[in-house]
Amino acid sequence: MLRVRWEYLAPKVENAPKRKTARALMLKFLSEAPNGMTAEDMSVKINAINSSLNSIADQVLDDAKGLNRLGIEISIDNKVLKLKEKLYDFIIPVKNNETFDSTVADNLKNLILPKLKELDHKYLQAIDIAYKRSNTTNHENTLLEVLSADLFTKEMDYHGKHLGGANKPDGFVYDEETGWILDSKAYRDGFAVTAHTTDAMGRYIDQYRDRDDKSTWWEDFPKDLPQTYFAYVSGFYIGKYQEQLQDFENRKHMKGGLIEVAKLILLAEKYKENKITHDQITLQILNDHISQDEYIKDF
């Protein structure tokens, strides 16, 4: 018999009580279903209890995998879930009429989660961080940098790595033809491409070109690539970002792109499905389809 502890049912993220409640209801329903239940039926039952949980089948499957990682064994066979443990009864410390808000991150993850067939869903953490309504911690900022770089190096077959730290870009990735100087930004109100916010990227571009500063981060990377670009990775962009981007490109004599975290995740999924190449990834990052409303239809 396993004892369920409420505080361990979900990681410490925004809207954790919502995630905990959905997972707790899943365990209750599975305890009453010895023959198991489909993820779709589970989603319907969870929403019938509280529609503001906004459950979808793909999230149910993700939650089952999350509970498995916590030591609560749930088998998943062709989207049928079966609880393999006997649980002590437990209380869900949430009022019956509790209403849960759906954050921008929640809605965006529900939109793209069904599209992810090959990519590890751990990268959805980047959306939670990039759209976090309260201030992000240093750990969260670093995790966003790492996940952004890993999408290139571990999922899309680029060389390079996460860098981070003082006087360094967040990452540098490259293939035989193209290099990318990466800077990841978690701005709850959106990232504006101003002279102030692009100052650091301007230094990184100069450091990479000149190769004579004390940071030496560039020593690990090739200097004779046919083309090098810069790219910001953030939740979303505000202001006259396209005009400001062009102005920055003209001043630094380097072309670059603004890419939303969600779009980067979708690009990695398409690459793993063998539906796009590195050349097409470059075009996607550099094109003007920066915001979700503009690019989501392409995926």
N, C-alpha and C positions, 0 to 999 in steps of 0.2 A: 504494500500500500504506500502510495506517495502522498505527501502533504503539499498542497499548493500554497505558495506564498505570493500574495498579491504584488508586493513590491518588486518581485523578480519577473513578472509576466511581460515586461516590455523595457527597452532601454530608456535612459533618461533623455528623452527628446521632447520637443514641444508637442502638446496634445497626447502625452503619455497615458493619461487616464482613459482616453478614447481607445487607444490601442490595447490597453490592459482589459478594458471591458469587453471588447470584441473577442479577445483571446479567451477570456474567462467564460464567456457564453459558448464559445466553440467547445471548450472542455466539458461544460455542463451537457451540451447536446450530444457530444460523442459518448459521454458516460451512459447516456440513455439509449444509445444506438449500437448494440453489440455487433450488428452486421455492417456497420459503417454508414457513411453518408457522403454524397457527392459534394464537391466544393460549391457548386451552384445552389444545391438545396440548403447547404449551410448558410450561404450568403442570404438567401431568402428568409431563413429562420431568424438570423441575427437582426436583419432590418425590420422584421415583424415585431421584435421586442423593442427596438429603438431605431427608427428610420434615420436619425441624425448620425448614426454610426456609418452610414453610407458604405456598407460592405459590398465588395465585388468578389467574384470567384477567385480571381488571380491573387487578391490580397489574402483571402482565406488560405490558399496554398502557401503563400509566403509566410503567413503566421504559423502554419503547421510546421514548416521548416525551422522557424525561429524557436518554437516550443521544443522541437527535437534537440536543438542546440542547448537548450536549458535542461535537458535530461528527461523530458516528458516524451516518451516514445509514441509517435503517431506514424503509422504506415501510410504511404501515398501510392496508390496503384490506379493508374489511369484516371486521376483526379477524384478517386474515392478515398476518403480518409477513414482510418480505423484506429481508435485509441487502444494501445497495447498494454496500458497500465490500469491498475485499480487505484482510484483516488479517494482520499478522505473527502467528505463533503466540505465545502468551503463557502464563505459568504462573499458576494460581490459588493464592496462598500460604495455603491453608487445609488443615488435615489432613482426610483422607478421613472420619474418624469424628467430626469436629467437630460438636458439638450447639449450636444457636443457641436462645437463649431468645426467646420471644415476649413482648414487653412489653405492658402494658395498652394503650399507644398503638397498638402493632401490631395487637392483636386488635380494637380499636375501629375502626381504619381499615379493616381487612378486612370488618368488619360493615357500615359505611356506604358504602364505596367503590362497591359495585355499585348503590347507590341514586342516585348522582350522575350524572345524564344531561346536565344543562345547566351546572352550576356548575364553575368552574375548580378543578382539584384542588390548586392551590397553597394553598388554605385548610386543607388537611389538616396543613400545618405547624403550625397553631395547636394541634392535638391533640398533636403531638410536644412542643411547648413546655409546654402545660398539664399534661401527665402526665410530664414529664421527672423521672427518679429522682434525678439530681444537681441541684445548685443551678443555677438559670438565670442567664445573663449579662444585663447591661443591654441589650445588643443584642436578645437573645431576648425580654426583657420588653417592649421597645418594639415588636418585630415582632408580638407577641401583641395589643398595643393597636391597632396599625395594621390588622391583619387583622380584628379584631373590628369596628372602626369601618367598614372597607371593606365588610364583609358587609352592613351597613345602607345605606351611601351608594352603593356601586358595584353592588350586586347586588339590593337591595330598594327602590331608588328613594326613599330618604330624603335630605333635605338634611343639612348638617352636616359634621363632620370630626373627625379625630384631633387631640387637644390634647396631653396629656402634659406633663411638666415639673412644677416645684415649684408647689404650691398651686393645681393645676388638676385637673379630672377627666381621665380618659384620653380622653374624647370626649363630644361632644354631637351628637345626631342628632334630626331632627324632620320632620314633615310638616305639613299645614295644621291638624291637630287635636291632635297629640300630640308631646311632646318627651321625650327619654330622656337622662338623665345616666349615662354609662357608666364603669364601673371594672372593668378586667380584672385577674385574679389568677392567677398561676402558683404554686400551692402543691402540692408533690409529695405531701404527706400529706393534701390536701384543705383546702378553705377553710371556716373556722368563722366564723359570723356573730356575733362577740362585740362587746362595747362597745369594745374596743381596735381591732378590725379595721374597725369601721364609723365610727370617729371622723372619718376623712378625708371619707367620703361625707357625713356630717352637715354638715361645713363647706361642701362643694360645694353642698348643698341651700340652706344659708343664703346663700351668695354669690349664687346664681342668683335667689333671692327678693328679697334686700335690695339687691343691685346698688350697694354702696357701699364695697367693699373694694379693695385695691390691685392685685389680680390682673387684674381687668377682662376675664377670659376670656369672660364672659357678654355683652360688648358686641356680639359678632358674631351673636348669636342673638336671636330674637323673645322678648319678655317677656309677651306677652298670649295665649299658647297656651291653648286651652280646658283642656288637661290636660297635666301634666308628671309623669313617673315617673322612678325610678332603677332601674338594673339592674346587677347584678354578672355578669361573665362569667368562668367558671373551669372547671377540669377536672371537679371534683366537690365536693360539700359534705358536711360532717361535723357531728356533734353534733346538738343539737336546733334545727336551722337554721330550721325552719318557725315554731316558737315565737319564736325570737330575731328572725326577720325581722318577725313581727307586732309584737313589742315595739318594734323600731326604727321601723317605720311609724307606730305610735301616738305615739312621742316626737317624730318629725319632721313628723307630719301630711302624709305623702306616701306613696302606695302604690308598691311596687317589686317587683322579681322577681329570682330567682336562676336563671340559665340556664347549663347546661353548654355548653361550646364545641361539642360534637358536635350538640346540639340546635339551636344557632344556625345551624350549617352546613346541617342538614336543613331548617330553616325557609327559608333562602335558596334552597335547591334547589326546594322546593315553590312558592315565590314565582315563581321563574324559569320554572317549569312552568305558571304561571297557575292554580295550584290553591288559593292562599290570598290573602287581602287584608291590608292593613295592620291592619285591625280584628282579624282573626284572629291576626295576629302578636302584637298586644298581649295578647290573651287567652292565647296560648300562653306568653308570657313571665311573665305574672302568675299563671298557674294553679299548682296544687300539684304538678303532675307534674314534679318537679325532677330526679330521678335517672333514669339510663338505663333501668332496669328498668320504670319507670313510664310513660315517654313513647315508647320505641322502637316499641312496637306500633302507635302512632298514625301511624307513617311507613312 
